[in-house]
Amino acid sequence: MTPPDYEYLRKMLKDLSGLDLSADKQYLIESRLLPLTRKSGFSDLGELVQKMKAGSSTLVTQVVEAMTTNETFFFRDKLPFEHFRDTIMPEILRVRAARKSIRIWCAAGSTGQEPYSLAMCLKEMGAAVSGWRIEILATDLSQEVLEKSKSGIYSQFEVQRGLPIQLLVKYFKQIGELWQINADIRAMVQHRQLNLLHDFSTLGAFDVIFCRNVLIYFDQETKTSIFGRLATAIEPDGFLVLGAAETVVGLTDTFKALPDRRGLYRPNATRNATGRTTTVGAAMPKLTAIAGV
């Protein structure tokens, strides 16, 4: 790959996805795009870049998806799901007792392991959430990974990574060498393609936002912008969950860390990114389908 081709791809990826690659990451682009190059019938990456420059929007989409598809697995890192069970949900059950509803957003839902892990957590709570209206929205930049998430079908390798055997037996059915999560769990999760660089105010307000292991790929200016818009998308008494390598420190004062709860944040008083106060329980746009537990 020539230096001009690499600079073209770096700028394109930054503009379209927020992915901020340093000058020494050429090997990463080559490793992720060579399979696409071969699949598309090009002789090398240079030919692929020339086709993109000629105006192939389909190829641009494929390149962005190839570069931004990241690894995920069930109950990844464990600690966020312990926070969800032991800290977040007890508080939500208390403060939302009157309206009996909860909205959760997985802002980088990928192939579905995170939103489905949360759905299984909620199912395991049984009577505690009986009669509650529960919405889990999974969004991702890649339509390809969203389609896999919708299907709820995983390989033996994928279900062995992080998923306790008792939950596999309880919530999945085997289809040949594959496993599909049960229909009632799939129905709890709605899917929508979304670029975090774009406006997401139409999604409404959420009680819990999981935005894990995606901000690490953005520069500080982009992170600050996203945090500001996340602050307007979360209820004043809601919870934000970040990845282990992510933090709001030095980037925004719209969220504050919970002591002794690594990766868990709450809105700072009632301030949002615009400086206005937000009202709990304000009217929210509804998704096309809602699953009750």
Rosetta blueprint (number, residue, H / E / L):
1 M L
2 T L
3 P H
4 P H
5 D H
6 Y H
7 E H
8 Y H
9 L H
10 R H
11 K H
12 M H
13 L H
14 K H
15 D H
16 L H
17 S H
18 G L
19 L L
20 D L
21 L L
22 S L
23 A L
24 D L
25 K L
26 Q H
27 Y H
28 L H
29 I H
30 E H
31 S H
32 R H
33 L H
34 L H
35 P H
36 L H
37 T H
38 R H
39 K H
40 S L
41 G L
42 F L
43 S L
44 D L
45 L H
46 G H
47 E H
48 L H
49 V H
50 Q H
51 K H
52 M H
53 K H
54 A L
55 G L
56 S L
57 S H
58 T H
59 L H
60 V H
61 T H
62 Q H
63 V H
64 V H
65 E H
66 A H
67 M H
68 T H
69 T L
70 N L
71 E L
72 T L
73 F L
74 F L
75 F L
76 R L
77 D L
78 K L
79 L H
80 P H
81 F H
82 E H
83 H H
84 F H
85 R H
86 D H
87 T H
88 I H
89 M H
90 P H
91 E H
92 I H
93 L H
94 R H
95 V H
96 R L
97 A L
98 A L
99 R L
100 K L
101 S E
102 I E
103 R E
104 I E
105 W E
106 C E
107 A L
108 A L
109 G L
110 S L
111 T L
112 G L
113 Q H
114 E H
115 P H
116 Y H
117 S H
118 L H
119 A H
120 M H
121 C H
122 L H
123 K H
124 E H
125 M L
126 G H
127 A H
128 A H
129 V H
130 S L
131 G L
132 W L
133 R E
134 I E
135 E E
136 I E
137 L E
138 A E
139 T E
140 D E
141 L L
142 S L
143 Q H
144 E H
145 V H
146 L H
147 E H
148 K H
149 S H
150 K H
151 S H
152 G L
153 I E
154 Y E
155 S E
156 Q H
157 F H
158 E H
159 V H
160 Q H
161 R L
162 G L
163 L L
164 P L
165 I H
166 Q H
167 L H
168 L H
169 V H
170 K H
171 Y H
172 F E
173 K E
174 Q E
175 I E
176 G L
177 E L
178 L E
179 W E
180 Q E
181 I E
182 N L
183 A H
184 D H
185 I H
186 R H
187 A L
188 M L
189 V E
190 Q E
191 H E
192 R E
193 Q E
194 L L
195 N L
196 L L
197 L L
198 H L
199 D L
200 F L
201 S H
202 T H
203 L H
204 G L
205 A L
206 F E
207 D E
208 V E
209 I E
210 F E
211 C E
212 R L
213 N L
214 V L
215 L H
216 I H
217 Y H
218 F L
219 D L
220 Q H
221 E H
222 T H
223 K H
224 T H
225 S H
226 I H
227 F H
228 G H
229 R H
230 L H
231 A H
232 T H
233 A L
234 I E
235 E E
236 P E
237 D E
238 G E
239 F E
240 L E
241 V E
242 L E
243 G L
244 A L
245 A L
246 E L
247 T L
248 V L
249 V L
250 G L
251 L L
252 T L
253 D L
254 T L
255 F E
256 K E
257 A E
258 L L
259 P L
260 D L
261 R L
262 R L
263 G L
264 L E
265 Y E
266 R E
267 P E
268 N L
269 A L
270 T L
271 R E
272 N L
273 A L
274 T L
275 G L
276 R L
277 T E
278 T L
279 T L
280 V L
281 G L
282 A L
283 A L
284 M L
285 P L
286 K L
287 L L
288 T L
289 A L
290 I L
291 A E
292 G E
293 V L
